[in-house]
């Protein structure tokens, strides 16, 4: 069953009518009914193209959070072979919001780390909706240390509304764990490529995305805070969410212009949720090409270049 977003309701009516006609044609036959359904399909396709060519930042937030959008585990299963997960932080527990381990991407040995949101009620609860606790970031640090030790490139898949803000997480050093993970990214002497496949929320995303190259799916979002959080802080008004989304400059297109990300990966028609396999394949191709570009670079040069990239970020705008 297709899940339609609020702005897709006119589309749902057309596609629903086309499906009704096809059911009627199967029951009763008739070429005329099938022709009418095909005409509605063409109309729906035109409307879909129009909608997704002019998405507002708030609509992109809705698409990035779409329940049918592929998540980390789907990318790992489709793109990586010989995946061997690593569990636990050797300190407190295993955080299921973060998945990571050794694998091969296009037969290249890598370490892959990502946020997992889950895809139904049970798995979303298990994975805490992709909101990592301190032990999740410490697990990621373990994996990055392993990659550094054995000279393996690191691939991170970012999809989180932000780090978990619970009392227990704060007591166990949430902010320190995020800072240490971000620092570890900057210290790696191996290529680090990050792909934002859904939401990139706050420090919880930056802790995985302080990378040599940051890729971003066309309709994903990446920001210091959610539009809802921004609206509640700046205006103390939940109705200002759309204005907050505009002000945050959180779309892939804005972030590419600002130099925050390096490459936009196109999504299939109507977003990744309508054709997960095509979206996953596009990310796989982009990751493979980016890793090939970074391959063979001197560890010291990688570290220096990565640090210079993030230290200098925004300097051009400030100078202007």
C-alpha positions, 0 to 999 in steps of 0.5 A: 500500500502506497503511503502518501504525504500531505502534499501528494493527496491530489496524486493519491486520488488520481492513482487510486482512481486508476487502480479502481479502473484496473480492478474493474477491467480485471473483473469485467474486461473492456479495453476502454477501461484500460485505456482510461486507466492508462490516461490517468497514469500519464496524468499522475506521472506528469503531476508527480514530476511537477510536485517533485521539481518544486518541493519546498524545504518543509516538503523535503523534510517530509520526503526525507522522513517517509516511512517507505524510504530505504534505511541503512540496513537495506543499503548494507544488504543490497550493496555490501557483501560479507558484512560482519557486524560488530556489537557493543562499546566495551563499556555499557551496551550495544546500541541498536540505533547504530549498525556497523561492521566489516564488509566489501563494497564492489569487492573493496574491503571497507568498514561501514557504519550507519544509523538504522531507523527500522521500518515498522513499529517493532523495529523502530522501537528496537532501533530507537528510531535511529537516535543513537545513545553514547554507546552507539557513538563509542561503537562507531569509534571502535570501528573507526579505530579498526579501520585506521589500524588495518588501512580500510576505507570507512563508509558512513550512512547517515539517517537520524533525527539527532542523538537520543536526548534521554536522561540516561544518555546524558548521564553516560556522556552523550555530548562527550561521545558525539565529540569523540566520534567527530574527533575520530573522523578528523584523525582517520588516516584512511578515506572516509565517505559519508552519504546522507540517505534521509535525515541528517540531524544535528551533532548526531549526524555530524559525528559520522559525517565529518568526512573527506566527501559528503554525498547526499540524496536529492531529497534528504535534509541535513541541519543543525536542528529540526524545523520543529525544534528551530520553530519552538526555540526562535518563535515559540510557535509550532506553526512556524515550522515551514518558515524554520525549514526555509531559514535552516537551508537544509536541502541538498541543493542549498548545502551544495551551494554553501559547500557543506556537502560535495555531491548530490545523488539523484533520486528516482522519480517521486523520491527514493520511497517509490523505487528503493532499489534505484536509490540504493544503486545510485548511492552505491555507484556514487560511493564506489566512484568517490572511494576510487577517487580517494584511493591511494592518498597519503594518510597525512594528506587525507587528515590535513585535507579533511581538517582544512575542509571543515575548519575553513567551512563558512569562511568565504561567507563570513569574509563577504 
